[in-house]
Structure formats: C-alpha cells, structure tokens
Amino acid sequence: MEELTMGLVFQTANITNGQGFHIFTFDADIISSQVFIKGFNVQYPSGDHHVAKIEVDTTQIVMDPRRIKVQVIVTMTDNSGNHQDNSSSFVEVVVVAVLQDQNNYLMVTEY
C-alpha cells in the first residue's frame, strides 16, 4: 500500500476590485483549501464621504485539481449612494491549500 503524504502551501495575491479574480496554481493536486482576507484598501475617487457600508467578500471556485479561482467583491457606499473607486481598491487574499504529494513541506509564495 502506498503511503499518501501531504504538503501545506500558502499563496497570496492582491486582487484589484475592478479585475475581480486571481487564479492560484499549485504543483500538486489540492486535497482541501481555504481563502482568507489578509487586508484590503477601499477608497473613494475624491472628497469627504460619510461611509454607510463596507462589504468585502471572497469566493473560491475549483477549476481543476491544481487550480483555484478566487473572486473578490468590494462594496463601499455612503449615504448619498456614492461608491468606491475600483481602480484604487484591492483585497489581499491568502489561500491555504493542503496538497497531495510524496514529500512533506511548507511553502509560502506571494504574487
């Protein structure tokens, strides 16, 4: 019987709100994964605004055994209905994946 070992991998990426997604590629098949928000920057194009709501959300889509597409949606509105400047707004996400591999390892990469 062949012994299955696993590796734990962390990958990070800044995803611009206007772009909306990033594809993470791993060197081995993914057993499980989770997306975390490391940080974010959301700003208005100009002026003084009274923020009514900020919402940051992520979704992960398994594309195949070695790739995950992470989508982000950032919404910031004020009482007048103004929204954030997408070109200046981003979310930094971390994907933690457990990979099927023949070697135990821990790897951290940034994009």
Salt bridges, closest charged atoms under 4 A:
ASP29 OD1 - ARG66 NE 3.10
GLU55 OE1 - LYS53 NZ 3.30
ASP64 OD2 - ARG67 NE 2.81
ASP78 OD2 - HIS49 ND1 2.63
GLU92 OE2 - LYS38 NZ 3.64
